[in-house]
Amino acid sequence: MAKKRRKIKEDLNLNNIVSQQFDEAAALMREPQGLLEKIKKCDNVFQVTFPVKIRNKIKHFIGWRAEHSHHRKPLKGGLRFRPLVTQDEVMALAALMTYKCALVDVPFGGSKGGVAVNPRELEVRHMEQLTRRFTVELLRKNFIGPGENVPAPDMGTGEREMAWIFDTYDTFHAGGIDNMACVTGKPVSQGGIRGRREATGRGVQFGIRQVFQHPNEIKRLGLDPGLAGKRVVVQGFGNVGYHAALFLSEQDDCRVIGVGEWDGAVFDPKGLNIAKLFRYKKRRGTILDFPGARSVPDPGTVLETECDILIPAALENQITLSNVDRIRTKIVAEAANGPVTPQAGKKLLKEGVLIVPDIYLNAGGVTVSYFEWSKNLAHIRYGRMGRRLEESRGEFLVNYLEEAGGRSISAPVREVFLKGAKEADLVNSGLEGTMSMAYEEIRTVCRRRRRVPDLRTAAYIVAIQKVATALRELGIFP
Ligand code: NAD
């Protein structure tokens, strides 16, 4: 039975929340008020109602594409299909995209889109009609294009929808040589890039690893240094949550002791087998009753499980004033956008909990989307030109060292020298470098500036500073 939880009144409008976070950072900066206002405000929002014929009935759907900032082009951001999506939510997420891109030096402005629909309730053919019609509506208003605005997957959308979007755009731009760059997150066989599907989860893993690069800061949280053995709890077992859980458990030896979904949660103090849980969910449509685990049919419990690292990877506004007193973790790693409200965040900060903010931690998706977009414009797979050359050089070096040293090099070392970088290796290396550089920038601001209270404010300061520099250089037209 789901427990009844007391709701405490709090502003949960994501647009107001992002505004408040912006204001808190801006107050610590010396930029002119007018410039800060320009950065904060959303440039345009396109709203459209469009029909889709479903079994001889005409149904109407409402959708949005918000363009937050044109200081760099194209604009970039996900497209979510979710029944309760609103214009405010899409505008807030577009703003987060601007700050996220600036933070990780991805040269795009921020955008976001949404259609109010429950993908579970429509047949695939109707989802395809809806996606294609929405794409045409975006096209009509110049809200999509390789140099204008480039959607990507988000909640309720994935590679399949991105392929439909590309094909629709391509149909209306016959012969357009750069058409593939009109959307990212496509299947690899349709111009996608290896590593994009798992990129956001991979970025979450790299971001958490980065936090653990500083043992003294980890000790201050009351944790032993090192990720191995850390108890992890994940809310949301979709694209981001699944991949983050998989990589942290398989590559960093974390114990994922709890996973939550919309219909409940599963727990195993010894650590869940994430790959098996994923296959189970795919087969059964639920994670509940996963063999060997304790199932609880209450989606709220997972957040309140005692752990070392709590990863909300589902929706916004999950840790609020209503449940913050029951949160028992040392680190909240925000894989989702906006999972912690500002007031709840302040309480956690007081309790000494470290919040790794969304605009940093889930930037892996847009980083690899940038690699995909560049690949589409270059019309060549990363690593194709240089891989064989690297391997020949490695071979030459191994032979030379063996001859000079008079003994053979061991198989694992030989393998390192002889392996040229493939596309997936380059993508992961680019992502790891990006996450590491961005974290150090944020951490430096947080440590050096006395009045900066947390990593989120520091992340906003770094991002706003970069957008402000770009806008100052561009000037105000005319
Ligand atoms: P997704 O649709 O693949 O997964 C979301 C999962 O959360 C689903 O499995 C869903 O059933 C589950 N869920 C829904 N309501 C829940 C609830 N009340 N409790 C627990 N689980 C619930 O979406 P995603 O792409 O993994 O996105 C998750 C979050 O990450 C979103 O906030 C999104 O904006 C953010 N994000 C995604 C990407 C990306 O590349 N996909 C990039 C950046 C940020």
Residues whose N, C-alpha, C, O or C-beta is under 5 A from the ligand:
A	BS01	NAD	P153 D154 M155 G156 T200 Q235 G236 F237 G238 N239 V240 G241 G260 E261 W262 P299 A313 A314 L315 A335 A336 N337 N362 G365
